[in-house]
Amino acid sequence: MKKKISLTISALAKITKVIIASLLIFSGCTCNAEKELSSYLTVTNCFTHEEIKDLTKLLDFFNEQICVSEGIDKKKLIKCYDSFTKRMIETTEAGSLEVKIPFIKQKETYNQISDDLFHQIWVFSNSRIICDSPDTFKYIDYKRDGKYMKFLEELGKEYKMVKKYREELALAGGITPSMCRDILMIKEDYQYDLNDVRLQLVMAIHYLTMNDKFERKEKY
């Protein structure tokens, strides 16, 4: 009897390990991104634990969407970034910028993060951005004194391009063509390794911001 009980416990232990391993595999992207972000002082010095969780939701959403738009398995994330960036360069040279992130899904992702974190990244202002309309519409941009700007300042101590991006934003008050070009050429000109999850976050926030600018049609 004792032997049977021992075998049963052993079998249950193996099953439990399999279940836990499966859960880790299915949730791996989120856990890994959050863990990686939390491993950097440049991140933890600027954001709380809960804010890092929310940043991870934004990053995971962006990563998933660019892999979908490029038709590449999300397990090959850097390949997704390379293909996405190449397409962005091509569409920009053709006179347009097609981010291809469904804005409805983007707003749903906004709803999954705290208002506090959202407003540490972005602010709304008003601008007549729709031609032939007398109405004033919402317009999103970076919050220049928010925690995200502090994060860019800290990361800029390691990456020249991020420093330039942050400084130009402070001078111009918004995203400029030069800033967009630097993001586009993050690998070609600067040879940065996008395995650094912090650079992924910079790209994600940049393109989510641009997509919001293009797609939001809400009266102020």
Kinemage of the C-alpha trace (Angstrom):
@kinemage 1
@onewidth
@group {chain A} dominant
@subgroup {mainchain}
@vectorlist {calphas} color= white
{ca met a 1} P 0.000 0.000 0.000
{ca lys a 2} L 2.779 2.443 0.927
{ca lys a 3} L 4.483 1.704 -2.387
{ca lys a 4} L 1.270 2.437 -4.314
{ca ile a 5} L 0.781 5.721 -2.454
{ca ser a 6} L 4.403 6.647 -3.145
{ca leu a 7} L 3.959 5.947 -6.856
{ca thr a 8} L 0.752 7.972 -6.947
{ca ile a 9} L 2.423 10.957 -5.300
{ca ser a 10} L 5.347 10.629 -7.686
{ca ala a 11} L 3.005 10.540 -10.679
{ca leu a 12} L 1.107 13.588 -9.422
{ca ala a 13} L 4.371 15.442 -8.958
{ca lys a 14} L 5.367 14.736 -12.569
{ca ile a 15} L 1.949 15.856 -13.848
{ca thr a 16} L 2.196 19.045 -11.792
{ca lys a 17} L 5.627 19.792 -13.262
{ca val a 18} L 4.265 19.288 -16.793
{ca ile a 19} L 1.328 21.631 -16.109
{ca ile a 20} L 3.590 24.316 -14.640
{ca ala a 21} L 6.007 24.004 -17.549
{ca ser a 22} L 3.136 24.325 -20.026
{ca leu a 23} L 1.828 27.431 -18.296
{ca leu a 24} L 5.286 28.983 -18.401
{ca ile a 25} L 5.575 28.250 -22.108
{ca phe a 26} L 2.186 29.798 -22.922
{ca ser a 27} L 2.842 32.875 -20.794
{ca gly a 28} L 6.552 33.029 -21.560
{ca cys a 29} L 6.574 36.216 -23.644
{ca thr a 30} L 4.895 38.344 -21.000
{ca cys a 31} L 6.852 36.920 -18.082
{ca asn a 32} L 10.163 37.202 -19.902
{ca ala a 33} L 9.595 40.789 -21.071
{ca glu a 34} L 8.521 41.873 -17.600
{ca lys a 35} L 11.463 40.082 -16.025
{ca glu a 36} L 13.900 41.596 -18.521
{ca leu a 37} L 12.564 45.130 -18.057
{ca ser a 38} L 12.729 44.707 -14.293
{ca ser a 39} L 16.377 43.667 -14.501
{ca tyr a 40} L 17.482 47.152 -15.628
{ca leu a 41} L 18.018 50.035 -13.203
{ca thr a 42} L 17.196 52.420 -16.050
{ca val a 43} L 13.672 50.969 -15.849
{ca thr a 44} L 13.216 50.345 -12.123
{ca asn a 45} L 14.593 53.797 -11.238
{ca cys a 46} L 11.822 55.358 -13.307
{ca phe a 47} L 8.822 53.047 -12.928
{ca thr a 48} L 7.111 51.111 -10.143
{ca his a 49} L 6.570 47.351 -10.297
{ca glu a 50} L 2.938 47.832 -11.351
{ca glu a 51} L 3.933 50.360 -14.021
{ca ile a 52} L 6.471 47.900 -15.433
{ca lys a 53} L 3.686 45.324 -15.703
{ca asp a 54} L 1.657 47.836 -17.721
{ca leu a 55} L 4.624 48.720 -19.916
{ca thr a 56} L 4.987 45.002 -20.610
{ca lys a 57} L 1.361 44.863 -21.793
{ca leu a 58} L 2.040 47.671 -24.274
{ca leu a 59} L 5.256 46.012 -25.451
{ca asp a 60} L 3.685 42.566 -25.787
{ca phe a 61} L 0.804 44.045 -27.782
{ca phe a 62} L 3.179 45.811 -30.159
{ca asn a 63} L 5.379 42.740 -30.570
{ca glu a 64} L 2.388 40.539 -31.313
{ca gln a 65} L 0.982 42.991 -33.856
{ca ile a 66} L 4.191 43.481 -35.831
{ca cys a 67} L 4.664 39.718 -36.067
{ca val a 68} L 1.085 39.357 -37.305
{ca ser a 69} L 1.480 42.196 -39.815
{ca glu a 70} L 4.698 40.668 -41.146
{ca gly a 71} L 3.346 37.097 -41.157
{ca ile a 72} L 6.201 35.830 -38.989
{ca asp a 73} L 6.072 33.472 -36.009
{ca lys a 74} L 6.259 35.573 -32.830
{ca lys a 75} L 8.929 33.210 -31.538
{ca lys a 76} L 11.201 34.842 -34.148
{ca leu a 77} L 10.758 38.302 -32.656
{ca ile a 78} L 13.914 39.959 -33.977
{ca lys a 79} L 12.999 38.769 -37.476
{ca cys a 80} L 9.608 40.466 -36.949
{ca tyr a 81} L 11.384 43.714 -36.037
{ca asp a 82} L 13.702 43.491 -39.042
{ca ser a 83} L 10.843 42.879 -41.454
{ca phe a 84} L 8.646 45.564 -39.877
{ca thr a 85} L 11.449 48.136 -39.994
{ca lys a 86} L 12.226 47.310 -43.628
{ca arg a 87} L 8.567 47.804 -44.532
{ca met a 88} L 8.439 51.084 -42.613
{ca ile a 89} L 11.467 52.344 -44.556
{ca glu a 90} L 9.905 51.319 -47.861
{ca thr a 91} L 6.511 52.896 -47.148
{ca thr a 92} L 8.134 56.090 -45.863
{ca glu a 93} L 10.225 56.381 -49.023
{ca ala a 94} L 7.001 55.922 -50.996
{ca gly a 95} L 5.480 58.883 -49.145
{ca ser a 96} L 3.346 57.137 -46.528
{ca leu a 97} L 3.668 55.303 -43.235
{ca glu a 98} L 1.607 52.142 -42.827
{ca val a 99} L 1.990 50.877 -39.270
{ca lys a 100} L -0.756 48.261 -39.749
{ca ile a 101} L -1.764 48.024 -36.093
{ca pro a 102} L -5.568 47.853 -35.623
{ca phe a 103} L -6.409 50.958 -33.627
{ca ile a 104} L -9.437 49.346 -31.983
{ca lys a 105} L -7.126 46.696 -30.499
{ca gln a 106} L -4.651 49.395 -29.505
{ca lys a 107} L -7.352 51.237 -27.540
{ca glu a 108} L -8.379 47.956 -25.925
{ca thr a 109} L -4.782 47.579 -24.763
{ca tyr a 110} L -4.882 51.121 -23.338
{ca asn a 111} L -7.849 49.968 -21.244
{ca gln a 112} L -5.718 47.192 -19.761
{ca ile a 113} L -3.194 49.620 -18.276
{ca ser a 114} L -3.642 52.164 -15.512
{ca asp a 115} L -4.580 55.766 -16.318
{ca asp a 116} L -1.592 56.850 -14.235
{ca leu a 117} L 0.882 54.969 -16.439
{ca phe a 118} L -0.854 56.160 -19.614
{ca his a 119} L -0.470 59.766 -18.491
{ca gln a 120} L 3.176 59.216 -17.581
{ca ile a 121} L 3.735 58.532 -21.287
{ca trp a 122} L 1.150 60.568 -23.180
{ca val a 123} L -0.970 63.693 -23.040
{ca phe a 124} L -3.871 64.855 -25.179
{ca ser a 125} L -4.052 68.259 -26.772
{ca asn a 126} L -6.403 69.669 -29.382
{ca ser a 127} L -5.755 70.271 -33.040
{ca arg a 128} L -7.766 70.492 -36.245
{ca ile a 129} L -6.193 67.435 -37.800
{ca ile a 130} L -8.995 66.416 -40.152
{ca cys a 131} L -9.251 68.355 -43.372
{ca asp a 132} L -12.442 70.317 -44.134
{ca ser a 133} L -13.799 69.837 -40.611
{ca pro a 134} L -14.724 72.768 -38.347
{ca asp a 135} L -14.379 70.592 -35.254
{ca thr a 136} L -11.385 70.278 -32.939
{ca phe a 137} L -10.042 66.773 -32.435
{ca lys a 138} L -7.917 65.000 -29.847
{ca tyr a 139} L -4.235 64.762 -30.594
{ca ile a 140} L -1.837 62.550 -28.654
{ca asp a 141} L 1.788 63.293 -27.900
{ca tyr a 142} L 4.478 62.546 -25.351
{ca lys a 143} L 4.233 64.031 -21.892
{ca arg a 144} L 7.444 66.019 -21.690
{ca asp a 145} L 7.753 65.869 -17.892
{ca gly a 146} L 6.498 62.299 -17.448
{ca lys a 147} L 8.284 59.174 -16.238
{ca tyr a 148} L 8.727 57.901 -19.788
{ca met a 149} L 10.778 60.982 -20.671
{ca lys a 150} L 12.889 60.328 -17.585
{ca phe a 151} L 13.395 56.768 -18.792
{ca leu a 152} L 14.551 58.036 -22.216
{ca glu a 153} L 16.949 60.402 -20.478
{ca glu a 154} L 18.470 57.532 -18.492
{ca leu a 155} L 18.612 55.183 -21.484
{ca gly a 156} L 20.212 57.949 -23.528
{ca lys a 157} L 23.296 57.628 -21.346
{ca glu a 158} L 23.839 54.233 -22.982
{ca tyr a 159} L 22.481 54.857 -26.469
{ca lys a 160} L 23.423 57.925 -28.496
{ca met a 161} L 20.330 57.712 -30.680
{ca val a 162} L 17.977 57.669 -27.684
{ca lys a 163} L 19.771 60.704 -26.239
{ca lys a 164} L 19.331 62.555 -29.529
{ca tyr a 165} L 15.671 61.453 -29.726
{ca arg a 166} L 14.984 62.737 -26.206
{ca glu a 167} L 16.796 66.047 -26.708
{ca glu a 168} L 15.046 66.775 -30.003
{ca leu a 169} L 11.684 66.022 -28.426
{ca ala a 170} L 12.433 68.513 -25.638
{ca leu a 171} L 13.295 71.195 -28.203
{ca ala a 172} L 10.506 70.541 -30.714
{ca gly a 173} L 7.724 69.639 -28.304
{ca gly a 174} L 6.654 66.663 -30.397
{ca ile a 175} L 7.804 63.941 -32.782
{ca thr a 176} L 9.819 65.321 -35.692
{ca pro a 177} L 10.802 63.784 -39.069
{ca ser a 178} L 14.375 63.479 -37.776
{ca met a 179} L 13.197 61.460 -34.763
{ca cys a 180} L 11.186 59.180 -37.047
{ca arg a 181} L 14.227 58.645 -39.245
{ca asp a 182} L 16.403 57.714 -36.258
{ca ile a 183} L 13.878 55.103 -35.167
{ca leu a 184} L 13.698 53.739 -38.720
{ca met a 185} L 17.480 53.469 -38.946
{ca ile a 186} L 18.026 52.099 -35.437
{ca lys a 187} L 19.913 49.091 -36.833
{ca glu a 188} L 21.165 50.344 -40.198
{ca asp a 189} L 22.778 53.546 -38.927
{ca tyr a 190} L 23.328 52.819 -35.248
{ca gln a 191} L 23.830 49.040 -35.306
{ca tyr a 192} L 21.816 48.592 -32.110
{ca asp a 193} L 20.911 45.102 -30.909
{ca leu a 194} L 17.140 44.857 -30.584
{ca asn a 195} L 17.501 41.946 -28.194
{ca asp a 196} L 17.708 44.755 -25.620
{ca val a 197} L 14.087 44.868 -24.470
{ca arg a 198} L 14.458 48.563 -23.585
{ca leu a 199} L 15.071 49.421 -27.238
{ca gln a 200} L 12.046 47.323 -28.160
{ca leu a 201} L 10.039 49.423 -25.703
{ca val a 202} L 11.271 52.671 -27.302
{ca met a 203} L 10.240 51.423 -30.738
{ca ala a 204} L 6.900 50.173 -29.431
{ca ile a 205} L 5.978 53.461 -27.758
{ca his a 206} L 7.127 55.444 -30.806
{ca tyr a 207} L 5.001 53.494 -33.287
{ca leu a 208} L 1.992 53.234 -30.969
{ca thr a 209} L 2.178 57.024 -30.665
{ca met a 210} L 2.412 57.472 -34.437
{ca asn a 211} L -0.439 55.036 -35.027
{ca asp a 212} L -2.599 56.905 -32.517
{ca lys a 213} L -1.824 60.203 -34.278
{ca phe a 214} L -2.892 58.745 -37.629
{ca glu a 215} L -5.958 56.790 -36.542
{ca arg a 216} L -7.650 58.672 -33.687
{ca lys a 217} L -10.700 60.593 -34.870
{ca glu a 218} L -12.269 61.809 -31.622
{ca lys a 219} L -13.596 65.273 -31.007
{ca tyr a 220} L -11.792 67.136 -28.244
